[in-house]
């Protein structure tokens, strides 16, 4: 393995991002651990990842401030010799209808899901070295939820970003996405305990296969995209079939 290879996962200090960082660390990849407000969690995760004998650099950047992204990313590249994989994972998810959404709310969703990932892809290409991009989408974009309008509109725009970037970055860089469905760890909120959520949701509430998506399946999907050199511009639905039939939990969450 090339020990100059680094992985950058946005929103990497908690939940899905933290899990993916650990999976890559286990396999010997160095980690750029991105966070914004979760400094304590990032520091704790850095200690854990360092036990795998790899290097970890903390990178604090506000994706809701795209004006600062280019400068911060250029500075990062002075510390890291070669980012081989960018995973645009960071997300905001707030329940507001289309008519209720303020300008700040709309812009926040666009900045985090579209503008900053766009700028990071541009920055990654400036390395002029082999690399790949994987965007984290959402399987439930197949359905319509006006109560989460800014989230779904900005995520749909990210789908187009994946496709257009795959065209412009070819032939040396591949750009793909995965679209998770119900990942229990990712939808819990501070107001409801894990036990309560598990009691409230039956298998039929979740997806066609009637079971949550294991975090391991997300990593395996990314691993497939990284290793199959003929795939670009694709979004893999890792969702137990929830894109086929609107899952009841979406109306409850």
Secondary structure, DSSP 8 states (H G I E B T S, - for coil): --TT-EEEETT-SSHHHHHHHHHHHHTT-EEEEEESS-HHHHHHHHHHHHTTT--EEEEE--TT-HHHHHHHHHHHHTT-S-EEEEEE-------B-TTT--HHHHHHHHIIIIIHHHHHHHHHHTT-S--EEEEE--GGGGS--TTBHHHHHHHHHHHHHHHHHHHHHTTT-EEEEEEE---HHHH--TTS-HHHHHHH--HHHH-TTSS---HHHHHHHHHHHHH-TT--S-EEEESTTTTTS--THHHH-
